[in-house]
Amino acid sequence: MELALPRLFFKHHEIIGSTMGSHEEWAEVVDLVAAGLPVVVDGVVPLADYPEALLRLEAGEQLGKIVLQHPTAAAHPRT
């Protein structure tokens, strides 16, 4: 897939990463979360602290997901 960077910057694209699963499986998980499946978040970490978050993951110290937050997302949180 080709991505036009200006569109990304103007929020016309959303990038979602995954290390496994098909588009159909991703859609199923999204539906499950929308239906109330609990998602455990260990913490929200500023993007600048990514190296420390990675060390936490490598050590297996987290309980749930670690979310990386982009600096501009902190200024405009989702509701």
N, CA, C and O atoms as CSV, one atom per row, in Angstrom:
chain,resi,resn,atom,element,x,y,z
A,1,MET,N,N,0.835,-1.176,0.000
A,1,MET,CA,C,0.000,0.000,0.000
A,1,MET,C,C,0.876,1.234,0.000
A,1,MET,O,O,1.901,1.273,0.681
A,2,GLU,N,N,0.490,2.219,-0.741
A,2,GLU,CA,C,1.229,3.469,-0.818
A,2,GLU,C,C,0.528,4.503,0.051
A,2,GLU,O,O,-0.701,4.567,0.077
A,3,LEU,N,N,1.313,5.318,0.769
A,3,LEU,CA,C,0.747,6.295,1.686
A,3,LEU,C,C,1.275,7.677,1.343
A,3,LEU,O,O,2.485,7.878,1.238
A,4,ALA,N,N,0.365,8.630,1.168
A,4,ALA,CA,C,0.757,10.021,0.931
A,4,ALA,C,C,0.969,10.680,2.291
A,4,ALA,O,O,0.012,10.847,3.048
A,5,LEU,N,N,2.196,11.055,2.610
A,5,LEU,CA,C,2.504,11.600,3.925
A,5,LEU,C,C,1.702,12.854,4.283
A,5,LEU,O,O,1.294,12.989,5.436
A,6,PRO,N,N,1.457,13.777,3.346
A,6,PRO,CA,C,0.639,14.930,3.730
A,6,PRO,C,C,-0.733,14.530,4.255
A,6,PRO,O,O,-1.235,15.154,5.190
A,7,ARG,N,N,-1.349,13.504,3.676
A,7,ARG,CA,C,-2.656,13.046,4.175
A,7,ARG,C,C,-2.538,12.477,5.580
A,7,ARG,O,O,-3.434,12.658,6.404
A,8,LEU,N,N,-1.433,11.790,5.854
A,8,LEU,CA,C,-1.213,11.263,7.196
A,8,LEU,C,C,-1.153,12.414,8.195
A,8,LEU,O,O,-1.782,12.360,9.252
A,9,PHE,N,N,-0.398,13.449,7.856
A,9,PHE,CA,C,-0.239,14.578,8.761
A,9,PHE,C,C,-1.551,15.330,8.980
A,9,PHE,O,O,-1.755,15.912,10.046
A,10,PHE,N,N,-2.429,15.326,8.004
A,10,PHE,CA,C,-3.705,16.024,8.148
A,10,PHE,C,C,-4.813,15.085,8.614
A,10,PHE,O,O,-5.997,15.375,8.444
A,11,LYS,N,N,-4.418,13.962,9.202
A,11,LYS,CA,C,-5.318,13.013,9.846
A,11,LYS,C,C,-6.340,12.387,8.905
A,11,LYS,O,O,-7.485,12.152,9.293
A,12,HIS,N,N,-5.934,12.124,7.690
A,12,HIS,CA,C,-6.805,11.416,6.771
A,12,HIS,C,C,-6.504,9.923,6.770
A,12,HIS,O,O,-7.181,9.151,6.090
A,13,HIS,N,N,-5.489,9.514,7.531
A,13,HIS,CA,C,-5.122,8.108,7.648
A,13,HIS,C,C,-4.899,7.787,9.112
A,13,HIS,O,O,-4.514,8.651,9.900
A,14,GLU,N,N,-5.139,6.561,9.461
A,14,GLU,CA,C,-4.826,6.064,10.786
A,14,GLU,C,C,-3.976,4.819,10.590
A,14,GLU,O,O,-4.343,3.928,9.824
A,15,ILE,N,N,-2.864,4.755,11.263
A,15,ILE,CA,C,-1.968,3.611,11.139
A,15,ILE,C,C,-2.170,2.717,12.354
A,15,ILE,O,O,-2.022,3.157,13.494
A,16,ILE,N,N,-2.505,1.473,12.100
A,16,ILE,CA,C,-2.722,0.503,13.161
A,16,ILE,C,C,-1.741,-0.637,12.924
A,16,ILE,O,O,-1.694,-1.212,11.836
A,17,GLY,N,N,-0.968,-0.953,13.935
A,17,GLY,CA,C,0.032,-1.997,13.773
A,17,GLY,C,C,-0.359,-3.281,14.476
A,17,GLY,O,O,-1.062,-3.268,15.486
A,18,SER,N,N,0.100,-4.367,13.936
A,18,SER,CA,C,-0.121,-5.671,14.548
A,18,SER,C,C,0.952,-6.614,14.041
A,18,SER,O,O,1.409,-6.498,12.903
A,19,THR,N,N,1.346,-7.534,14.876
A,19,THR,CA,C,2.366,-8.486,14.449
A,19,THR,C,C,1.768,-9.774,13.931
A,19,THR,O,O,2.486,-10.650,13.448
A,20,MET,N,N,0.426,-9.897,14.030
A,20,MET,CA,C,-0.192,-11.120,13.527
A,20,MET,C,C,-1.673,-10.878,13.268
A,20,MET,O,O,-2.252,-9.900,13.741
A,21,GLY,N,N,-2.262,-11.776,12.521
A,21,GLY,CA,C,-3.696,-11.707,12.268
A,21,GLY,C,C,-4.021,-11.060,10.936
A,21,GLY,O,O,-3.242,-10.286,10.381
A,22,SER,N,N,-5.202,-11.407,10.445
A,22,SER,CA,C,-5.676,-10.868,9.172
A,22,SER,C,C,-6.547,-9.638,9.422
A,22,SER,O,O,-6.834,-9.296,10.569
A,23,HIS,N,N,-6.962,-8.979,8.348
A,23,HIS,CA,C,-7.873,-7.838,8.459
A,23,HIS,C,C,-9.203,-8.279,9.069
A,23,HIS,O,O,-9.805,-7.551,9.858
A,24,GLU,N,N,-9.648,-9.464,8.701
A,24,GLU,CA,C,-10.904,-9.985,9.237
A,24,GLU,C,C,-10.797,-10.219,10.751
A,24,GLU,O,O,-11.725,-9.910,11.499
A,25,GLU,N,N,-9.669,-10.762,11.190
A,25,GLU,CA,C,-9.472,-10.987,12.620
A,25,GLU,C,C,-9.387,-9.664,13.372
A,25,GLU,O,O,-9.908,-9.537,14.481
A,26,TRP,N,N,-8.730,-8.681,12.764
A,26,TRP,CA,C,-8.641,-7.351,13.383
A,26,TRP,C,C,-10.045,-6.763,13.540
A,26,TRP,O,O,-10.368,-6.214,14.594
A,27,ALA,N,N,-10.875,-6.870,12.510
A,27,ALA,CA,C,-12.246,-6.354,12.576
A,27,ALA,C,C,-13.033,-7.053,13.680
A,27,ALA,O,O,-13.831,-6.417,14.369
A,28,GLU,N,N,-12.816,-8.346,13.852
A,28,GLU,CA,C,-13.505,-9.092,14.906
A,28,GLU,C,C,-13.090,-8.595,16.288
A,28,GLU,O,O,-13.933,-8.444,17.172
A,29,VAL,N,N,-11.802,-8.342,16.479
A,29,VAL,CA,C,-11.311,-7.840,17.760
A,29,VAL,C,C,-11.882,-6.447,18.030
A,29,VAL,O,O,-12.288,-6.152,19.154
A,30,VAL,N,N,-11.914,-5.603,17.018
A,30,VAL,CA,C,-12.481,-4.262,17.183
A,30,VAL,C,C,-13.943,-4.362,17.610
A,30,VAL,O,O,-14.382,-3.624,18.492
A,31,ASP,N,N,-14.693,-5.260,16.997
A,31,ASP,CA,C,-16.101,-5.460,17.366
A,31,ASP,C,C,-16.223,-5.944,18.816
A,31,ASP,O,O,-17.111,-5.504,19.546
A,32,LEU,N,N,-15.334,-6.844,19.228
A,32,LEU,CA,C,-15.371,-7.354,20.601
A,32,LEU,C,C,-15.088,-6.247,21.613
A,32,LEU,O,O,-15.752,-6.165,22.646
A,33,VAL,N,N,-14.113,-5.402,21.320
A,33,VAL,CA,C,-13.800,-4.287,22.219
A,33,VAL,C,C,-14.979,-3.315,22.266
A,33,VAL,O,O,-15.343,-2.829,23.337
A,34,ALA,N,N,-15.578,-3.031,21.105
A,34,ALA,CA,C,-16.735,-2.135,21.064
A,34,ALA,C,C,-17.908,-2.707,21.854
A,34,ALA,O,O,-18.725,-1.957,22.388
A,35,ALA,N,N,-17.991,-4.037,21.927
A,35,ALA,CA,C,-19.076,-4.692,22.661
A,35,ALA,C,C,-18.776,-4.791,24.161
A,35,ALA,O,O,-19.606,-5.275,24.930
A,36,GLY,N,N,-17.597,-4.335,24.572
A,36,GLY,CA,C,-17.297,-4.312,25.998
A,36,GLY,C,C,-16.196,-5.228,26.467
A,36,GLY,O,O,-15.961,-5.327,27.672
A,37,LEU,N,N,-15.501,-5.912,25.552
A,37,LEU,CA,C,-14.382,-6.748,25.961
A,37,LEU,C,C,-13.360,-5.884,26.701
A,37,LEU,O,O,-12.887,-4.888,26.152
A,38,PRO,N,N,-13.014,-6.247,27.931
A,38,PRO,CA,C,-12.066,-5.404,28.662
A,38,PRO,C,C,-10.657,-5.496,28.068
A,38,PRO,O,O,-10.198,-6.570,27.679
A,39,VAL,N,N,-10.001,-4.369,28.010
A,39,VAL,CA,C,-8.621,-4.295,27.546
A,39,VAL,C,C,-7.797,-3.762,28.712
A,39,VAL,O,O,-8.059,-2.668,29.212
A,40,VAL,N,N,-6.817,-4.520,29.137
A,40,VAL,CA,C,-5.986,-4.121,30.269
A,40,VAL,C,C,-4.816,-3.292,29.743
A,40,VAL,O,O,-4.029,-3.752,28.916
A,41,VAL,N,N,-4.720,-2.060,30.241
A,41,VAL,CA,C,-3.627,-1.166,29.861
A,41,VAL,C,C,-2.747,-0.974,31.084
A,41,VAL,O,O,-3.190,-0.458,32.110
A,42,ASP,N,N,-1.508,-1.392,30.963
A,42,ASP,CA,C,-0.543,-1.257,32.057
A,42,ASP,C,C,-0.201,0.206,32.277
A,42,ASP,O,O,-0.076,0.661,33.414
A,43,GLY,N,N,-0.049,0.941,31.177
A,43,GLY,CA,C,0.293,2.348,31.307
A,43,GLY,C,C,0.319,3.048,29.969
A,43,GLY,O,O,0.424,2.422,28.914
A,44,VAL,N,N,0.219,4.374,30.040
A,44,VAL,CA,C,0.342,5.232,28.864
A,44,VAL,C,C,1.652,5.983,29.017
A,44,VAL,O,O,1.873,6.673,30.013
A,45,VAL,N,N,2.522,5.845,28.020
A,45,VAL,CA,C,3.883,6.358,28.105
A,45,VAL,C,C,4.116,7.363,26.983
A,45,VAL,O,O,3.761,7.094,25.836
A,46,PRO,N,N,4.708,8.518,27.294
A,46,PRO,CA,C,5.050,9.449,26.220
A,46,PRO,C,C,5.977,8.785,25.205
A,46,PRO,O,O,6.837,7.983,25.571
A,47,LEU,N,N,5.800,9.117,23.944
A,47,LEU,CA,C,6.604,8.530,22.878
A,47,LEU,C,C,8.102,8.693,23.152
A,47,LEU,O,O,8.899,7.823,22.801
A,48,ALA,N,N,8.472,9.793,23.769
A,48,ALA,CA,C,9.891,10.041,24.063
A,48,ALA,C,C,10.462,9.004,25.043
A,48,ALA,O,O,11.673,8.788,25.085
A,49,ASP,N,N,9.593,8.371,25.822
A,49,ASP,CA,C,10.041,7.367,26.797
A,49,ASP,C,C,9.949,5.943,26.253
A,49,ASP,O,O,9.944,4.980,27.020
A,50,TYR,N,N,9.877,5.812,24.938
A,50,TYR,CA,C,9.778,4.501,24.298
A,50,TYR,C,C,10.863,3.529,24.760
A,50,TYR,O,O,10.549,2.373,25.043
A,51,PRO,N,N,12.133,3.952,24.848
A,51,PRO,CA,C,13.169,2.987,25.258
A,51,PRO,C,C,12.892,2.370,26.636
A,51,PRO,O,O,13.103,1.172,26.828
A,52,GLU,N,N,12.422,3.176,27.591
A,52,GLU,CA,C,12.107,2.660,28.919
A,52,GLU,C,C,10.919,1.696,28.858
A,52,GLU,O,O,10.910,0.673,29.543
A,53,ALA,N,N,9.915,2.028,28.033
A,53,ALA,CA,C,8.748,1.151,27.878
A,53,ALA,C,C,9.176,-0.191,27.282
A,53,ALA,O,O,8.685,-1.242,27.694
A,54,LEU,N,N,10.080,-0.154,26.324
A,54,LEU,CA,C,10.564,-1.386,25.709
A,54,LEU,C,C,11.316,-2.244,26.724
A,54,LEU,O,O,11.174,-3.467,26.730
A,55,LEU,N,N,12.103,-1.618,27.568
A,55,LEU,CA,C,12.803,-2.361,28.616
A,55,LEU,C,C,11.801,-3.024,29.568
A,55,LEU,O,O,12.009,-4.155,30.007
A,56,ARG,N,N,10.721,-2.315,29.879
A,56,ARG,CA,C,9.672,-2.881,30.745
A,56,ARG,C,C,9.053,-4.120,30.090
A,56,ARG,O,O,8.816,-5.131,30.751
A,57,LEU,N,N,8.794,-4.024,28.777
A,57,LEU,CA,C,8.244,-5.173,28.047
A,57,LEU,C,C,9.225,-6.339,28.030
A,57,LEU,O,O,8.849,-7.483,28.286
A,58,GLU,N,N,10.477,-6.041,27.728
A,58,GLU,CA,C,11.490,-7.099,27.651
A,58,GLU,C,C,11.662,-7.809,28.990
A,58,GLU,O,O,11.927,-9.011,29.026
A,59,ALA,N,N,11.513,-7.074,30.085
A,59,ALA,CA,C,11.663,-7.666,31.409
A,59,ALA,C,C,10.392,-8.387,31.859
A,59,ALA,O,O,10.399,-9.087,32.872
A,60,GLY,N,N,9.299,-8.216,31.102
A,60,GLY,CA,C,8.042,-8.853,31.459
A,60,GLY,C,C,7.401,-8.247,32.697
A,60,GLY,O,O,6.678,-8.929,33.423
A,61,GLU,N,N,7.663,-6.975,32.937
A,61,GLU,CA,C,7.159,-6.313,34.141
A,61,GLU,C,C,5.747,-5.749,33.977
A,61,GLU,O,O,5.115,-5.377,34.966
A,62,GLN,N,N,5.251,-5.683,32.751
A,62,GLN,CA,C,3.945,-5.065,32.512
A,62,GLN,C,C,2.818,-6.069,32.732
A,62,GLN,O,O,3.007,-7.280,32.612
A,63,LEU,N,N,1.648,-5.541,33.056
A,63,LEU,CA,C,0.440,-6.351,33.133
A,63,LEU,C,C,-0.548,-5.709,32.166
A,63,LEU,O,O,-1.240,-4.758,32.530
A,64,GLY,N,N,-0.620,-6.209,30.966
A,64,GLY,CA,C,-1.467,-5.618,29.932
A,64,GLY,C,C,-0.635,-4.886,28.900
A,64,GLY,O,O,0.572,-5.094,28.775
A,65,LYS,N,N,-1.315,-4.027,28.168
A,65,LYS,CA,C,-0.680,-3.296,27.073
A,65,LYS,C,C,0.022,-2.046,27.576
A,65,LYS,O,O,-0.377,-1.455,28.579
A,66,ILE,N,N,1.062,-1.655,26.875
A,66,ILE,CA,C,1.698,-0.360,27.103
A,66,ILE,C,C,1.377,0.485,25.872
A,66,ILE,O,O,1.677,0.100,24.741
A,67,VAL,N,N,0.770,1.627,26.110
A,67,VAL,CA,C,0.344,2.516,25.033
A,67,VAL,C,C,1.353,3.645,24.913
A,67,VAL,O,O,1.681,4.303,25.900
A,68,LEU,N,N,1.845,3.869,23.693
A,68,LEU,CA,C,2.737,5.001,23.435
A,68,LEU,C,C,1.893,6.174,22.960
A,68,LEU,O,O,1.089,6.036,22.037
A,69,GLN,N,N,2.076,7.324,23.591
A,69,GLN,CA,C,1.276,8.493,23.241
A,69,GLN,C,C,2.146,9.530,22.535
A,69,GLN,O,O,3.181,9.958,23.047
A,70,HIS,N,N,1.697,9.917,21.350
A,70,HIS,CA,C,2.378,10.954,20.570
A,70,HIS,C,C,2.152,12.297,21.253
A,70,HIS,O,O,1.071,12.531,21.794
A,71,PRO,N,N,3.151,13.191,21.241
A,71,PRO,CA,C,3.006,14.480,21.933
A,71,PRO,C,C,1.767,15.280,21.507
A,71,PRO,O,O,1.130,15.914,22.348
A,72,THR,N,N,1.423,15.259,20.238
A,72,THR,CA,C,0.254,16.044,19.813
A,72,THR,C,C,-1.047,15.374,20.247
A,72,THR,O,O,-2.068,16.050,20.374
A,73,ALA,N,N,-1.032,14.057,20.478
A,73,ALA,CA,C,-2.229,13.365,20.951
A,73,ALA,C,C,-2.553,13.768,22.378
A,73,ALA,O,O,-3.721,13.794,22.768
A,74,ALA,N,N,-1.523,14.085,23.164
A,74,ALA,CA,C,-1.737,14.512,24.546
A,74,ALA,C,C,-2.472,15.840,24.584
A,74,ALA,O,O,-3.248,16.095,25.505
A,75,ALA,N,N,-2.238,16.679,23.601
A,75,ALA,CA,C,-2.904,17.978,23.546
A,75,ALA,C,C,-4.337,17.872,23.052
A,75,ALA,O,O,-5.154,18.756,23.313
A,76,HIS,N,N,-4.652,16.779,22.328
A,76,HIS,CA,C,-5.991,16.578,21.769
A,76,HIS,C,C,-6.467,15.159,22.070
A,76,HIS,O,O,-6.559,14.341,21.155
A,77,PRO,N,N,-6.774,14.847,23.339
A,77,PRO,CA,C,-7.188,13.478,23.653
A,77,PRO,C,C,-8.513,13.108,23.011
A,77,PRO,O,O,-9.381,13.955,22.801
A,78,ARG,N,N,-8.654,11.802,22.697
A,78,ARG,CA,C,-9.910,11.303,22.153
A,78,ARG,C,C,-10.942,11.245,23.266
A,78,ARG,O,O,-10.608,11.032,24.432
A,79,THR,N,N,-12.183,11.434,22.897
A,79,THR,CA,C,-13.248,11.344,23.903
A,79,THR,C,C,-14.040,10.094,23.716
A,79,THR,O,O,-14.982,9.841,24.468
